[in-house]
Amino acid sequence: MEFKEPQAIYLQIADYVCEKILLGVWKSDEKISSVRELAVNLEVNPNTAMRAYEFLQNKEIIYNKRGIGFFVSTNAVEKVGSFRRQEFIETELPVFLKNMHILNISIHEIEKYYMEFINSKNTK
């Protein structure tokens, strides 16, 4: 996994786990990689992997069965969607809106590009 500089590694690992859940690789109530397995696969310290799992557990995306391991929560897809949506609104959207303002791009122009994007995704 390639880590990006501005974001903490444990948060990038949490995003990686969320992506696996959203893509259906890890399903509801299914056991996921152990902390050690994840750390080895991503070439990080096990403490960093554990921190990512603790973060996701606090968000109720995964849960721990003591002595058995971590599992995907029943409503994990909804929780991930909600978490990612809020994160986008708080961190990425302000930068996007600032750039729209600086570059004098109207909301109507963005809407046109958005609809083209949606239509191209539906035809492929």
LUMVODO-530272 format. One line per 4 residues: number of its first residue (from 1); their letters; for each residue x, y, z of C-alpha. Coordinates in steps of 0.2 Angstrom, whole numbers. Last residue first. Layout:
NUM) a) X:Y:Z | ...
// end
This chain:
124) ktnk) -99:7:-95 | -115:17:-99 | -120:21:-82 | -103:28:-77
120) snif) -103:39:-93 | -120:46:-87 | -114:50:-70 | -99:59:-76
116) emyy) -108:69:-88 | -121:73:-75 | -106:79:-63 | -99:89:-77
112) keie) -115:98:-80 | -118:101:-62 | -100:108:-60 | -105:121:-74
108) hisi) -121:125:-65 | -112:127:-48 | -102:141:-57 | -83:140:-59
104) nlih) -74:157:-55 | -57:149:-53 | -55:156:-35 | -73:152:-31
100) mnkl) -73:134:-38 | -56:132:-29 | -63:137:-12 | -78:126:-15
96) fvpl) -66:111:-18 | -56:115:-3 | -72:116:8 | -78:100:0
92) etei) -63:89:5 | -62:91:24 | -79:93:32 | -91:87:19
88) feqr) -79:73:13 | -77:67:31 | -96:67:34 | -99:57:18
84) rfsg) -85:45:23 | -93:42:40 | -110:40:34 | -105:28:20
80) vkev) -94:18:32 | -109:17:44 | -121:11:31 | -109:-2:24
76) ants) -105:-7:42 | -123:-11:47 | -120:-29:53 | -102:-25:59
72) vffg) -87:-33:51 | -78:-44:63 | -62:-43:73 | -53:-58:82
68) igrk) -57:-74:91 | -50:-71:109 | -62:-57:112 | -74:-55:98
64) nyii) -70:-37:92 | -82:-26:82 | -80:-17:65 | -89:-2:58
60) eknq) -95:4:75 | -85:21:73 | -76:16:89 | -72:-1:82
56) lfey) -65:8:66 | -53:19:77 | -48:3:87 | -45:-6:70
52) arma) -34:8:64 | -24:9:80 | -22:-10:80 | -14:-8:62
48) tnpn) -2:6:69 | 3:-5:84 | 6:-20:72 | 19:-9:63
44) veln) 17:-7:45 | 21:-18:29 | 3:-18:23 | 2:-37:22
40) vale) 12:-39:38 | 2:-26:48 | -15:-34:41 | -9:-51:46
36) rvss) -4:-45:63 | -20:-36:67 | -30:-51:61 | -38:-50:44
32) iked) -57:-50:45 | -70:-61:52 | -87:-60:43 | -102:-52:52
28) skwv) -106:-42:37 | -95:-44:22 | -76:-41:19 | -73:-41:0
24) glli) -90:-33:-2 | -82:-17:-11 | -89:-6:3 | -81:-17:16
20) kecv) -64:-18:7 | -65:1:5 | -68:3:23 | -52:-8:27
16) ydai) -42:3:16 | -49:19:23 | -44:13:41 | -27:9:34
12) qlyi) -26:27:28 | -32:33:45 | -18:23:54 | -5:30:42
8) aqpe) -10:48:47 | -14:59:32 | -3:72:24 | 10:61:17
4) kfem) 1:48:7 | 4:29:10 | 6:17:-4 | 0:0:0
// end
